[in-house]
Amino acid sequence: MVRNDPLLSPLRDATAVEQRRRAVEALIVERVRPLVHRIVARFRPSPLRDEDAEDLESAIHLRAVRRLQQFAETPGDVIERLDDYMATIAYNVVHDFFRDRYPERTRLKNRLRYLFAHDPKLAVWESEGGAVCGLKEWRGRMPLTDVDALAGSPVDGDSVRALFGRSAAPLYLDDVVSLAAEAQGIVDFRVVEERQEAIARDDDPESQAILRQDVQALWREVVELPPRQRAALLLHLRDSDGHNALGLLVLTGVATLDDIAAAIGISAERLSVLWSGLPLDDRTIASMLGITRQQVINLRKSAKERLARRLEKINRRQP
């Protein structure tokens, strides 16, 4: 006979509306909220932005509350393991979000999941941190979390086995999806589109003109920087929210993707592949430039100091 999780006993035993409310609140605070936070944190900071993560957690909590209320009102209902049930709700909400926000990435993830489920030597299984994939004999092992060294690996068909040969350990499915998206040049520009819509909503022509002039002045100085300083600065450039600030150059018409790629010293195709993952961390930039992480930090510091001096001179000359 299937029994309910003992954690649900206070809720099942509650007879008054206020008792049920308190029981639901206790379950949300003590069990569901920490679990949901751990699951959503798996997708931060990329590809999930902080504000999106907060919205997702709220949506999951709301669905969890409704489900627990329904459970209390349905005598024959059974939830065998509360944590597993709530984790399923959380992953479904996250999946729906990515399916709508990043359709190309979602299709790629579905293809990879199908591959892992049907290849006789591969497997995909669930863990608290999310779906994990790897060789069948690895099932249950802890996944590798630092996948920087695997960047650039082809991830398609037979090459998946080669990927696991390099990792020598299981990987989170979402990390494999990110590697595959970069290798195949799959980019979803929804975040950039949302910023473009936000700028379009600002109908103050004077504000837009001032913004464009400021960005133009900054870009003129950036392209005068030494090549490695430009690359170290632009690949790490982020706005006040920590997002890719290069999009502002494109949205204001100051620079095209070709212009930005040329300033960094890479092809436009390569920039398109990198775009959804920008800004890059210092280790990744160091690997691209063939230098150390500290050298990247020093180059960016020098670039910022030079830009600050140049912009200060320009501002002093203006009336």
Buried (B, 14 or more C-beta within 10 A) or exposed (E): EEEBBEBBEBBBEBEEEEBBBBBBEEBBEEBBBEBBEBBBEBBEEBBBBEEBBEEBBEBBBEBBBEBBBEBBEEEEEEBEEBEEBBBEBBBEBBEEBBBEBBEBBBEBBEEBBEBBEEBEEBBBBEBEBBBBBBBEEBEEBEBBEEBEEBBEBBBBEEEBEEBBEEBEBBBBBBBBBBBBBBBBEBBBBEBBEEBBEEBEEEEEEEEBEEBBEEBBBBBEBBEEBEEBBBBBBBBBBEEEEEBBBBBBBBBBEBBEBEBBBBBBBBEEEBBBBBBBBBBBEBBBBBBBBEBEBEBBBBBBEBBBEBBEEBBEEEEEEEE
